[in-house]
Amino acid sequence: TQTLNNTRYVECATKSAVFSFWMPGNNELQPQERFIFCSSLFHFLFSYITISHDSFGQSLVWFVIPLGLVYFAEYFINQGLMELLFFRNFFLSHAAQYRWYQTLYQVGVFVSRSSLCCLKIRKLWIFSFLQVLNAIFLVFAVRFQFLPSAWLMFGIIFYEGLLGGAAYVNTFYFISKETEDRYREFAMAMASVGDSLGIALAGCVAFPVHHYFCSF
């Protein structure tokens, strides 16, 4: 459908728009790309507004917002904080620590996305709350450098991946189970745009925050 195509345009174009905003020059969006992004976003918002007053639209909000918050906090950590959380008196170099952070994050995501057959959690806001709390904790950890060891940081990053993967798989599972057939495809697309917007906004916030911490 046209609405589904628009949401896919937004999902891809939003990420490009963020990087072109912060990194002008070769990465700047062309006029045609800007038009596609703006028009797709307009159609996406219009499609959402037209359904937001019925029970389907109201119920969908409680899927999209928690997932977007989880991904905002998650990618804020990954893009703005993770590189700054390194330990000098450790047998791994700075680059090696970062690679292990990324590896353990992906392992956590894989484990939690594979856990649906064992555990299903309908209260998606729990993941949002815990991931935002995780991001706030790591902001203070970067600022005050109070974490004693990289081993503890490895556990935190693995935990971050668990939360993100669990939020993703449970969101789409319950959307597929609780949405009417005629709305299901649109609801899936809406949720995917929600997490993409969370990632894009996290990138916007991560640039100045990372620059701020590097200025010390």
C-alpha positions in Angstrom: 0.0 0.0 0.0 1.0 3.7 -0.4 1.0 4.2 3.3 3.4 1.3 3.9 5.7 2.6 1.2 5.8 6.0 2.8 6.7 4.6 6.1 9.6 2.7 4.5 10.8 5.9 2.9 10.8 7.7 6.2 12.6 4.8 7.9 15.5 5.1 5.4 15.5 8.8 4.8 15.4 9.8 8.4 18.7 8.3 9.2 20.3 9.9 6.1 18.8 13.3 7.1 20.4 13.1 10.5 23.9 12.4 9.2 23.5 15.0 6.5 22.5 17.6 9.1 25.5 17.0 11.3 28.0 16.2 8.5 27.4 18.6 5.6 29.3 18.4 2.4 29.5 15.1 0.5 26.8 13.6 2.7 24.3 16.4 2.2 20.9 15.4 0.9 20.1 16.3 -2.7 17.0 18.4 -3.3 15.1 15.4 -4.6 16.0 13.4 -1.5 14.9 16.2 0.8 11.6 16.3 -1.1 11.1 12.5 -0.7 11.9 12.7 3.0 9.6 15.7 3.7 6.7 14.4 1.6 7.0 10.9 3.0 7.1 12.2 6.6 4.0 14.3 5.9 2.1 11.4 4.5 3.2 9.2 7.3 2.0 11.7 9.9 -1.2 12.3 8.0 -1.9 8.5 7.9 -1.3 8.3 11.6 -3.5 11.3 12.5 -6.4 9.9 10.5 -6.4 6.7 12.7 -5.2 8.2 16.0 -8.7 8.9 17.3 -10.0 5.3 17.0 -9.1 2.4 19.3 -6.5 1.0 16.9 -4.6 4.2 16.8 -4.7 4.7 20.6 -3.5 1.1 21.2 -0.7 1.4 18.6 0.8 4.4 20.4 1.5 2.1 23.4 3.6 0.0 21.1 5.4 2.7 19.2 6.4 5.0 22.0 8.0 2.4 24.3 10.0 0.9 21.4 11.1 4.3 20.2 12.3 5.2 23.8 14.2 1.9 24.1 16.0 2.5 20.8 16.6 6.2 21.6 18.3 5.3 24.9 20.1 2.2 23.4 21.6 4.1 20.4 22.4 7.1 22.6 24.6 4.8 24.6 26.1 3.1 21.5 26.8 6.4 19.6 27.5 8.9 22.3 28.9 7.0 25.3 30.3 3.6 24.5 33.5 4.9 23.0 34.2 7.0 26.1 33.8 4.1 28.5 37.3 2.6 28.4 39.7 1.5 31.1 43.4 2.3 30.9 44.7 -0.3 33.4 43.2 -3.2 31.5 44.8 -5.9 29.4 42.7 -4.9 26.4 43.4 -1.8 24.4 40.9 1.0 24.0 40.0 -0.3 20.5 39.7 -3.9 21.7 37.4 -2.9 24.6 35.2 -1.1 22.1 35.0 -4.2 19.9 34.1 -6.3 22.8 31.4 -3.9 23.8 29.9 -4.2 20.3 30.2 -7.9 20.4 28.5 -8.3 23.8 25.8 -5.9 22.8 25.0 -8.0 19.7 25.1 -11.2 21.7 22.6 -9.7 24.2 20.3 -8.7 21.4 20.5 -12.1 19.8 19.8 -13.9 23.1 16.8 -11.8 23.9 15.3 -11.9 20.4 15.6 -15.7 20.6 13.8 -15.9 23.9 10.2 -15.4 22.8 9.5 -19.1 22.9 10.4 -19.1 26.6 9.3 -15.7 27.9 6.8 -13.1 26.7 6.4 -9.7 28.4 3.4 -7.6 27.5 4.4 -4.6 29.7 6.7 -3.0 27.1 7.2 0.2 29.2 9.4 -1.8 31.5 12.0 -2.0 28.8 11.8 1.7 28.2 12.2 2.6 31.8 15.2 0.2 32.3 17.0 1.3 29.2 16.6 5.0 29.9 17.8 4.3 33.4 20.7 2.5 31.9 21.6 5.5 29.7 21.4 7.9 32.6 23.6 5.7 34.7 26.2 5.5 31.9 26.1 9.3 31.4 27.2 9.7 35.0 29.7 6.9 34.6 31.4 8.8 31.7 31.3 12.1 33.5 32.7 10.9 36.9 34.6 7.7 35.9 33.4 5.7 38.9 33.2 2.3 37.3 35.9 0.1 38.8 36.5 -2.4 36.0 35.9 -3.2 32.3 34.3 -6.5 33.4 31.4 -4.6 35.0 31.1 -2.6 31.9 30.9 -5.7 29.8 28.0 -6.9 31.9 26.2 -3.6 31.5 26.6 -3.6 27.7 25.3 -7.2 27.5 22.3 -6.1 29.7 21.7 -3.2 27.3 21.5 -5.6 24.4 19.1 -7.9 26.3 16.7 -5.0 26.9 16.8 -3.8 23.3 16.3 -7.2 21.8 13.5 -8.1 24.2 11.7 -4.8 23.5 11.9 -5.4 19.8 10.7 -9.0 19.7 7.9 -8.5 22.2 6.6 -5.4 20.5 6.3 -7.0 17.1 4.9 -10.2 18.6 2.1 -8.5 20.5 1.3 -6.2 17.5 0.9 -9.3 15.3 -1.4 -10.9 17.9 -3.5 -8.0 19.0 -3.9 -6.1 15.7 -6.8 -6.7 13.2 -5.8 -8.3 9.9 -6.6 -5.1 7.9 -4.3 -3.0 10.1 -1.5 -5.5 10.8 0.8 -4.6 8.0 0.5 -0.9 8.7 1.0 -1.4 12.4 4.2 -3.3 11.7 5.5 -0.6 9.5 4.6 2.1 12.0 6.5 0.3 14.7 9.6 0.0 12.5 9.4 3.8 11.8 9.1 4.3 15.6 12.4 2.6 16.3 14.1 4.3 13.4 13.1 7.7 14.6 14.4 6.8 18.0 17.7 5.9 16.5 17.8 9.1 14.5 17.0 11.3 17.5 19.6 9.4 19.5 22.2 10.4 16.8 21.2 14.0 17.1 21.7 14.0 20.8 24.8 11.9 20.8 26.8 14.3 18.7 26.8 17.2 21.1 27.0 15.0 24.2 30.0 13.2 22.8 31.7 16.5 21.9 30.9 17.9 25.4 32.6 14.9 27.2 35.6 15.0 24.8 36.1 18.7 25.7 37.2 17.8 29.3 
